[in-house]
């Protein structure tokens, strides 16, 4: 659903609210028989009618818009996804979207602790293919002068978060070292 169509729906609901308030005012201004105990009850009741969307038109429209935006974002991400060779235990080295990729398998508790200290509270877990993850991102080591901790970088195995560094960064500053269980 387009933004302009969503805005039109909002305008229609606002118009309905205003008409309900005007209607209530006319009833009180022209009639001795009040339908409500006092004017504040009438206004409250008329406003609640406006806020309630019994057919969920606005909510359905918003959901459709959000679904459409998610589909567009997924298509963009897929189009931009690395299509070349990927790092494997057998290859040991791969040249991915950011250059040379290697892998390492160390205890990540200290690295996770550093990330927690920086405010990252994403779950640490291991993906089915053995990649060590922090939230939605693969954990990697990189040259911190080029990619500071917390930076998101693309690898042949997916998007990664820079959490660590190593001696390799001096020899090859663009190298990415991917944390795995291999």
C-alpha positions as CSV (number, residue, x, y, z in Angstrom):
1,X,0.0,0.0,0.0
2,X,1.4,3.4,-1.0
3,X,2.2,6.1,1.6
4,X,-0.4,8.4,0.0
5,X,-3.1,5.8,0.2
6,X,-2.3,5.2,3.9
7,X,-2.4,9.0,4.5
8,X,-5.8,9.1,2.8
9,X,-7.1,6.4,5.2
10,X,-5.9,8.5,8.1
11,X,-7.6,11.6,6.8
12,X,-10.9,9.7,6.4
13,X,-10.7,8.5,10.0
14,X,-10.0,12.0,11.2
15,X,-13.0,13.3,9.2
16,X,-15.2,10.7,10.7
17,X,-14.1,11.7,14.2
18,X,-14.8,15.4,13.5
19,X,-18.2,14.6,12.1
20,X,-19.0,12.5,15.2
21,X,-18.0,15.4,17.5
22,X,-20.1,17.9,15.4
23,X,-23.1,15.5,15.5
24,X,-22.8,15.3,19.3
25,X,-22.6,19.1,19.6
26,X,-25.7,19.6,17.4
27,X,-27.7,17.2,19.5
28,X,-26.8,19.1,22.7
29,X,-27.3,22.5,21.2
30,X,-30.7,21.8,19.7
31,X,-32.3,19.3,22.0
32,X,-33.5,19.4,25.6
33,X,-33.3,15.6,25.9
34,X,-29.7,14.7,26.4
35,X,-28.6,11.3,25.3
36,X,-25.7,11.3,27.8
37,X,-25.5,12.3,31.4
38,X,-23.1,15.2,30.6
39,X,-21.2,16.6,27.7
40,X,-17.8,15.0,28.6
41,X,-19.4,11.6,28.4
42,X,-20.7,12.4,25.0
43,X,-17.4,13.6,23.7
44,X,-15.5,10.6,25.2
45,X,-18.0,8.2,23.7
46,X,-17.9,9.9,20.3
47,X,-14.1,9.9,20.3
48,X,-13.9,6.2,21.2
49,X,-16.1,5.5,18.2
50,X,-13.6,7.3,16.0
51,X,-10.5,5.5,17.4
52,X,-12.1,2.1,17.0
53,X,-11.9,0.8,13.5
54,X,-14.3,-2.1,13.6
55,X,-13.3,-3.4,10.2
56,X,-9.6,-2.9,10.9
57,X,-9.1,-1.1,7.6
58,X,-6.2,1.0,8.9
59,X,-4.5,-1.8,10.7
60,X,-4.9,-4.1,7.6
61,X,-3.5,-1.3,5.4
62,X,-0.5,-0.7,7.7
63,X,0.2,-4.5,7.9
64,X,0.0,-4.7,4.1
65,X,2.4,-1.8,3.8
66,X,4.9,-3.2,6.3
67,X,4.8,-6.6,4.5
68,X,5.4,-4.9,1.2
69,X,8.4,-3.0,2.7
70,X,9.8,-6.2,4.2
71,X,9.6,-8.0,0.8
72,X,11.3,-5.1,-0.9
73,X,14.1,-5.1,1.7
74,X,14.5,-8.9,1.3
75,X,14.7,-8.6,-2.5
76,X,17.4,-5.8,-2.2
77,X,19.4,-7.9,0.3
78,X,19.2,-11.0,-1.9
79,X,20.3,-9.0,-5.0
80,X,23.3,-7.6,-3.1
81,X,24.2,-11.0,-1.5
82,X,27.7,-12.4,-2.4
83,X,27.4,-14.9,-5.2
84,X,31.0,-16.0,-5.4
85,X,32.9,-18.8,-3.6
86,X,32.5,-19.2,0.1
87,X,34.9,-19.9,2.9
88,X,34.9,-23.6,3.9
89,X,36.9,-25.8,6.3
90,X,38.6,-27.4,3.3
91,X,39.5,-24.2,1.5
92,X,41.0,-22.5,4.6
93,X,41.3,-19.2,2.6
94,X,38.7,-17.5,0.5
95,X,38.6,-14.2,-1.4
96,X,35.1,-12.8,-0.6
97,X,33.4,-9.5,-1.0
98,X,35.9,-7.6,1.2
99,X,39.0,-9.5,0.2
100,X,40.9,-12.3,2.0
101,X,38.9,-14.4,4.4
102,X,40.3,-17.0,6.9
103,X,38.8,-18.7,9.9
104,X,39.6,-19.3,13.5
105,X,38.1,-21.4,16.3
106,X,38.8,-20.0,19.8
107,X,36.8,-19.6,23.0
108,X,34.7,-16.4,22.4
109,X,33.7,-15.7,26.0
110,X,36.2,-12.9,26.3
111,X,35.2,-11.4,23.0
112,X,31.5,-11.6,23.9
113,X,32.3,-9.9,27.2
114,X,34.0,-7.0,25.4
115,X,31.0,-6.6,23.1
116,X,28.7,-6.7,26.2
117,X,30.8,-3.9,27.7
118,X,30.2,-1.9,24.5
119,X,26.4,-2.3,25.0
120,X,25.8,-5.2,22.6
121,X,23.5,-7.6,24.4
122,X,22.6,-9.8,21.3
123,X,22.5,-13.6,21.9
124,X,25.7,-15.5,21.3
125,X,25.0,-18.8,19.4
126,X,26.4,-21.1,16.8
127,X,24.8,-21.4,13.4
128,X,24.2,-24.8,11.8
129,X,27.1,-24.3,9.5
130,X,29.5,-23.7,12.4
131,X,29.6,-19.9,12.3
132,X,29.8,-18.2,15.7
133,X,27.0,-15.6,15.8
134,X,26.2,-12.5,17.9
135,X,22.6,-11.9,17.2
136,X,22.0,-11.9,13.5
137,X,25.7,-11.5,12.6
138,X,28.7,-13.7,12.1
139,X,31.5,-12.8,14.6
140,X,34.7,-11.8,12.8
141,X,38.1,-10.4,13.6
142,X,39.4,-7.5,11.5
143,X,41.8,-4.6,11.5
144,X,40.1,-2.3,14.0
145,X,41.6,0.8,12.4
146,X,39.7,-0.1,9.2
147,X,36.7,-1.8,10.7
148,X,36.1,-0.6,14.4
149,X,34.4,-3.0,16.8
150,X,30.7,-3.2,16.1
151,X,31.1,-2.5,12.4
152,X,29.0,-4.6,10.0
153,X,31.0,-6.1,7.1
154,X,29.9,-8.5,4.3
155,X,31.6,-11.9,4.1
156,X,31.2,-14.8,1.8
157,X,29.1,-16.5,4.6
158,X,26.9,-13.5,5.3
159,X,26.8,-10.2,7.1
160,X,29.2,-10.1,10.0
161,X,30.0,-7.9,13.1
162,X,33.6,-7.0,13.9
163,X,34.2,-8.2,17.5
164,X,37.9,-9.0,17.6
165,X,41.3,-8.4,15.9
166,X,44.5,-10.4,15.5
167,X,48.1,-10.3,14.5
168,X,47.1,-10.9,10.9
169,X,45.7,-7.3,10.7
170,X,49.3,-5.9,10.6
171,X,50.3,-8.0,7.6
172,X,47.0,-7.9,5.7
173,X,44.9,-5.0,6.9
174,X,41.9,-5.9,4.8
175,X,41.7,-9.5,5.9
176,X,38.7,-10.8,7.7
177,X,39.0,-13.7,10.1
178,X,35.7,-15.5,10.6
179,X,34.9,-17.2,14.0
180,X,33.7,-20.8,13.5
181,X,33.6,-24.1,15.2
182,X,35.6,-26.0,12.5
